[in-house]
Amino acid sequence: MPVSSTGYPNLGLSLLKSQLTDRGIASKVFYFNLMYADFCDLELNRELSNGAPRPTDLASEWLFREIAWGANSDLDLRYLNEVLRGHNLDHTSNGVRPTEGFIEKLVSLRMHSDKFIHRCLDSCDWGQFRIVGFSSVFQQQLASVALAKLIKKKWPNIVIVFGGANVDGPAAETVVNHFGPVDVVFRGEADIAFPRFVQALLDDRPIAQIDGMVVSNSFGKLLRRSSSAESSQSVVQFHKSNEQVNPLITLNDLPYPDFEDFFEQRLGREQIIESPSLVFEGSRGCWWGAKSHCTFCGLNATTMTFRQKTSERALAEVDFLISRYGGITKAFVTSDNILPINYLRTFLPKLVGRHKGATFFYEIKANLTRLDVAVLSAAGVDTIQPGIESLHSSLLTIMKKGVSGIQNVQLLKWCIEYDIRPLWNILVGFPGANECVYSEMASLVPALSHLPPPNGVADVRFDRFSPYTYNPTAHGLSNLRPYHSYSLIYPHLPQDELGKIAYYYVGDFNEKDSIPRNTQKLRQEVSKWKAIHKTASLRLLEIGSEGHVFDNRWGQATLHKVSDIDCAILKETNDIRSISSVVQKISQLTSYDGESVHQAILRMAYGQNQLILIEGNRVLALTLFNDSDSSRDESEPDKQLSVGESFELP
């Protein structure tokens, strides 16, 4: 259901379809998000799919609130003012609110919601199906509820099933108790439970002992025993561990996903929806999260345990998907929350040169080596989400990221060198963070303008299943509660039920009120970074036997000769080194003594034109070598620039 990306198929449903096919059970996957492109401006749909104006505003849920729960003009007016216009304090952050033009587009689009849902209803004869299931993630809940109600009203014997992240954990019970048409909810992974359920239902057998399933009272009579769900409580309870009862352990046992319905329903829509990608799954869970759960991360609610396919099985699946769909696309989006670390030495090297034109997106941990990045690039990984989140090590420690600020900068350098696009954000507003970290990052940003910038600066969220929500007091949080938007989107739910179904929470902490002021400069510097990075460059050039630095990070391009000692230091610190090792090596190889080398390092790190980054005893050159800076504007006339000369950029 909308609102969701039109660029790739749903992996979970495609796997379940293959499972059912293996059992001789016919099924069909409907991509009504593709149909929604007929109602929604392409750019607006893309923005909404990415969570605009902000995920916590629940704008895409509001589009379908009326058809799901009934008309209420007072609630609509309150939503527009209190949420979108930020009159409620939960939704007032740094003055960043949607424009009135965006709000007008949203209101106009909402007028088509009823027509859209009825077109979904009329798209086929639903009476031919025994079961209709909805995969609900992100902001797809109310569109799913709206269509489920209409189907149930016309075909009351159809069993309505919900699954997906929106109904995981305590939310499952709320959905079956308060969402009317929903008969069954599957929590977490359903690879085992759902096919068993379908087979038993179609065979007209009593359904017994299927773990991970929560049923409504009206449907419960079909069961010998329904799995126990969380009992209703007057106060929201969060738990670090809400383990799936029966998760899939051996991913090699999964069938290949069936994407036929997605590509069939795309036909004739190529001009109005995103270019397609294939979805590939090599692993589930998070090996880092199992060791050190990042404080803000709410992923892997019930399935943190890391599991992966063997490299042989993963390679066979890529081969299969290319053979079947490679004539349409060879772009892969991986569903892995984190790249299996051994894939860097097993699976990825085997992809090198295997399928011409194949590209991959991966989520990774940022503490890679240069060799790791080289392997990614050679294997066709052209886009990564490295989870950088900050350039300040003290904030990264608060997040429990297991990486440092200087490592993150190094990775951004390597992304340019190996032609990989990193997708990343800077997060701010962490409880317990010293206010100086934001000013220190703001001071660093201008020196990095030649590196790939973040998408933006965002306030950290307190997501369901994250350490912030299951143990708020340990992180300095109080009065943790669902965002105000939930009460306007789900007006019939009591507060304790809102707490179960909400994914985004807001809370109070000591530093909260000072965040807008303390992060203002950082936001301004990041905006400048994004504006100039395409023409910004910082390169160490070797012209004859001399070293020169070409620098246009500051809006003025200069080419200047650097001394032998400076050139040697920049070469030696192209990757992170300890200051002591750099001093020792250069003093041994040159006529400069250790103190001279050390002073040169400090001068390049803290001088007017910062060429080096120092963190503790570690040092990293910010310069790129020769033509490795692929982000620069090829039209810039640096070849005609004389040493010591400068010019204003256009």
Beta strands, then each sheet from edge to edge (+ up, - down):
strand 1: 131-135
strand 2: 159-163
strand 3: 184-186
strand 4: 207-208
strand 5: 213-215
strand 6: 223-225
strand 7: 278-280
strand 8: 283-284
strand 9: 307-308
strand 10: 331-334
strand 11: 359-363
strand 12: 381-385
strand 13: 421-422
strand 14: 426-428
strand 15: 457-459
strand 16: 462-463
strand 17: 478-482
strand 18: 504-508
strand 19: 538-543
strand 20: 546-551
strand 21: 556-562
strand 22: 577-578
strand 23: 612-615
strand 24: 618-621
strand 25: 624-625
strand 26: 646-648
sheet 1: 1+ 2+ 3+ 5-
sheet 2: 4+ 6+
sheet 3: 7+ 10+ 11+ 12+ 13+
sheet 4: 8+ 9-
sheet 5: 14+ 15+
sheet 6: 16+ 18- 17+
sheet 7: 25+ 19+ 20- 21+ 26-
sheet 8: 22+ 24- 23+
end
